[in-house]
Amino acid sequence: MEKVVAKKKFGQNFLKDETVLQKIVEAMPNNDNKIVEIGPGLGDLTKYLVDVKSVEAFEVDTDLCKLLQKKFDKEIATKQLHINCGDVLNAWQGSLIDEDYDLVANLPYYIATNIILKALADPKCKNILVMVQLEVAEKFCANEGEKVFGSLGIITQSVGEAHIVVQVPPTAFEPPPKIDSAVFLIEKSSDRSDEIFEGMLRVAFKQPRKTLMKNLSATYDKEKLQELFKELEFALTIRPHQLSTDNYHQLYKKII
C-alpha cells in the first residue's frame, strides 16, 4: 500500500503508538452505545473499535475515505463499520446520528474544541472519549482554583464529569506534532443547552487576570452585582477562576 502523507490543512497527525491505542479502548465506558469516530485517518484506532462495537465514522479527506473503504471492506459489508465521507460539522444538525452513541476519536486539533462542545450539546451523545492537545484537555477537565479553569471547565461540569486518562507525547504520532496531547473522558449526565448562561461565562472570563467584578460590570449593572456578591459572600477581589461551577450557577440565577 502506498504511503499516505498527512495533510496540514486537515490537521492530520496519525496516532501510531499501540499502547496509547489500547489505553483508549480500555477507557471506553461499558455500555451498548454505538461508537462515533471523527477523523479515523488511517484506521489505526478504528481497527480496535470495530472489534468491540459497531462504528459510524466521519472522514473529511476523500483519499483517506478510499483507503478506509479498502482496508475495512469486510467490516463495511457486515455493517460493523459505516464511513461517512465529508465534513462532520455539515452533517451535525442537532443530533449527529439517530441513536445513543459515545464519541471515541483522535480529533484533529483545529476543530477539537468545536466538536467537543457540539457533542456536549447533542442529546444522543452519552460519553466523550477523545484525544486532543494537552492544553485543551486540561481546560475541559479543570477544577475551580486552577489557573486554566474557565468556561470550558464550567460547561463540562454542568453536564457531567471529566478526567484525563493518559498524557501522550509527540513521538506517539506520525508526523509528530510540536505539542503534547492527552486522552480525556467526559461522562455526561445531561446536555449543554443554556446559551444565556454561556454568554455570562464569556463575559466573566473575557479578561481572566482581572477581577470577576470588573469583567461582569462591563456588561451588567455594577450596583446590582455588588449587592449579589455581598449576598453570595463572594469577595469583590475574586478572580474568575476562583469561583466554582455551582457558584456560577447561583450567580446566573440572580443576575439574569
C-alpha positions in Angstrom: 0.0 0.0 0.0 1.4 3.4 -0.9 2.5 5.7 1.9 -0.1 8.2 2.9 1.2 11.7 3.6 -0.5 13.7 6.4 -2.2 16.8 5.1 -1.7 20.0 7.1 -5.0 21.5 6.0 -6.8 18.7 7.8 -4.6 18.9 10.9 -3.6 15.2 10.4 -1.2 13.5 12.8 -1.7 9.8 12.7 -1.6 8.0 16.1 0.7 5.0 15.9 1.5 4.1 19.5 -0.2 0.7 20.1 0.0 1.2 23.9 -2.0 4.5 23.7 -4.5 2.9 21.3 -5.1 0.1 23.8 -5.5 2.6 26.6 -8.2 4.4 24.7 -10.1 1.2 24.1 -9.7 0.2 27.8 -11.1 3.6 28.9 -14.3 3.2 26.9 -17.4 3.2 29.0 -19.0 -0.3 29.3 -22.4 0.1 27.6 -24.4 -0.8 24.4 -24.0 2.6 22.7 -22.8 2.8 19.1 -19.4 4.5 18.6 -18.9 7.6 16.5 -15.3 8.2 15.3 -14.4 11.5 13.8 -11.3 11.7 11.7 -10.4 7.9 11.6 -7.4 8.7 9.4 -5.5 5.5 8.6 -7.8 3.4 10.7 -5.3 2.7 13.5 -7.9 3.2 16.2 -10.8 2.1 14.0 -9.4 -1.4 13.8 -9.7 -1.8 17.6 -13.1 -0.1 17.8 -14.8 -2.4 15.2 -13.7 -5.4 17.3 -15.7 -4.1 20.2 -18.8 -2.3 18.7 -20.3 -1.1 15.5 -18.8 2.2 14.4 -20.1 5.2 12.5 -17.0 7.1 11.1 -16.8 10.6 9.6 -13.7 11.4 7.5 -13.3 14.6 5.6 -10.3 13.5 3.5 -11.5 11.8 0.3 -8.2 10.0 -0.2 -8.4 8.5 3.3 -12.1 7.5 2.7 -11.0 5.4 -0.3 -8.2 3.8 1.8 -10.5 3.1 4.7 -13.1 1.5 2.4 -10.5 -0.9 1.0 -8.9 -1.6 4.4 -12.3 -2.3 6.2 -14.2 -3.8 3.3 -15.3 -6.9 5.4 -16.5 -4.7 8.3 -18.4 -2.4 5.9 -20.0 -5.5 4.3 -21.2 -6.8 7.7 -22.3 -3.3 8.8 -19.9 -3.2 11.7 -18.5 0.0 10.1 -20.1 2.7 8.1 -17.9 5.5 6.7 -19.4 9.0 6.0 -17.1 10.9 3.7 -17.4 14.6 4.2 -17.2 17.4 6.9 -18.8 16.1 10.1 -19.8 19.7 11.0 -22.0 19.9 7.9 -23.7 16.6 8.9 -24.3 17.6 12.5 -27.8 19.1 12.8 -29.0 18.7 16.4 -28.0 15.0 16.8 -25.2 13.6 14.7 -26.9 10.2 14.5 -30.3 9.0 15.5 -29.3 6.6 18.3 -27.4 6.8 21.5 -23.6 7.0 20.9 -20.2 7.5 22.5 -17.7 9.7 20.7 -14.3 8.0 20.6 -11.7 9.7 18.5 -8.3 11.2 18.0 -9.6 14.6 17.0 -7.9 17.0 14.6 -6.7 19.8 16.8 -8.0 22.6 14.7 -11.7 21.6 15.3 -11.4 19.7 18.5 -13.0 22.3 20.9 -15.9 22.9 18.5 -16.6 19.2 18.1 -16.5 18.5 21.9 -18.9 21.5 22.5 -21.3 20.1 19.9 -21.1 16.6 21.4 -21.8 18.1 24.9 -25.0 19.7 23.4 -26.0 16.5 21.4 -28.7 14.6 23.5 -27.7 11.4 21.7 -24.1 11.7 22.7 -23.7 10.0 26.1 -19.9 9.9 26.6 -16.9 11.7 25.0 -13.5 9.9 25.0 -11.1 11.9 22.8 -7.5 12.7 22.2 -6.8 16.4 21.8 -3.8 18.7 22.6 -3.0 18.6 26.3 -3.8 22.3 26.8 -7.4 21.8 25.6 -7.9 18.6 27.6 -6.7 20.5 30.8 -9.3 23.2 30.2 -12.2 20.8 29.8 -11.0 18.8 32.9 -10.0 21.8 35.1 -11.4 22.5 38.6 -12.0 25.7 40.4 -8.9 27.4 41.7 -6.7 26.1 38.8 -5.5 28.9 36.6 -6.8 27.1 33.4 -10.3 26.8 35.0 -12.7 28.7 32.7 -15.9 28.5 30.7 -15.0 25.1 29.1 -14.5 23.5 32.6 -17.7 25.1 33.9 -19.7 23.9 30.8 -18.3 20.4 31.3 -19.0 20.2 35.0 -22.5 21.5 34.3 -23.3 18.4 32.2 -21.1 15.6 33.7 -17.7 14.6 35.0 -14.3 14.7 33.2 -10.9 13.4 33.8 -7.6 12.9 31.8 -7.0 9.2 31.0 -3.4 9.5 29.7 -0.9 12.1 28.5 0.6 11.4 25.1 4.0 12.6 23.8 4.6 13.8 20.3 6.5 10.6 19.5 3.3 8.6 19.5 2.2 10.2 16.2 3.3 10.3 12.6 4.3 13.0 11.9 4.9 14.1 15.5 3.1 17.3 16.5 5.0 20.1 18.2 2.9 19.8 21.4 1.9 17.2 23.9 -1.5 15.5 23.7 -3.9 13.9 26.1 -6.8 11.4 26.1 -9.7 12.5 28.3 -13.2 11.2 29.1 -16.4 13.2 29.8 -19.2 11.1 31.2 -22.4 13.1 30.6 -25.4 13.2 32.8 -27.2 16.0 31.0 -26.8 18.2 27.9 -25.4 21.6 27.3 -28.3 23.8 26.3 -28.2 27.2 28.1 -26.8 29.8 25.7 -27.6 32.7 28.0 -25.5 31.1 30.8 -22.7 30.5 28.4 -22.9 34.2 27.4 -22.5 35.2 31.0 -19.4 32.9 31.2 -17.8 34.6 28.2 -18.2 37.9 29.9 -16.9 36.6 33.2 -13.7 35.2 31.6 -13.2 37.8 29.0 -10.1 39.0 30.8 -9.2 36.2 33.2 -6.5 38.1 35.1 -8.9 40.9 36.1 -11.4 40.6 38.9 -14.7 38.9 38.2 -16.5 42.1 39.3 -14.5 44.2 36.7 -15.3 41.7 33.9 -19.0 41.4 34.8 -19.6 45.1 35.4 -18.6 45.8 31.8 -22.0 44.2 30.8 -24.2 44.0 33.9 -25.2 46.7 36.4 -22.4 47.3 38.9 -24.6 48.2 41.9 -26.7 45.1 41.4 -23.5 43.0 41.1 -22.1 44.4 44.4 -25.3 43.5 46.2 -25.2 40.0 44.7 -21.6 39.5 45.7 -22.4 40.5 49.2 -25.4 38.2 49.4 -23.5 35.3 47.9 -20.4 36.1 50.1 -18.1 36.5 47.1 -15.1 38.8 47.7 -15.1 41.8 45.4 -11.4 41.0 44.6 -12.1 37.4 43.5 -10.8 36.3 40.1 -12.9 34.4 37.6 -11.1 31.0 38.0 -11.6 31.1 41.8 -15.4 30.5 41.8 -16.9 27.0 41.5 -19.3 25.8 38.8 -22.1 25.9 41.5 -21.2 29.5 42.3 -21.6 30.5 38.7 -25.0 28.9 38.5 -26.0 30.7 41.8 -24.9 34.0 40.3 -26.6 33.3 37.0 -30.0 32.7 38.6 -29.8 36.1 40.3 -28.1 38.1 37.6 -30.4 37.3 34.6 
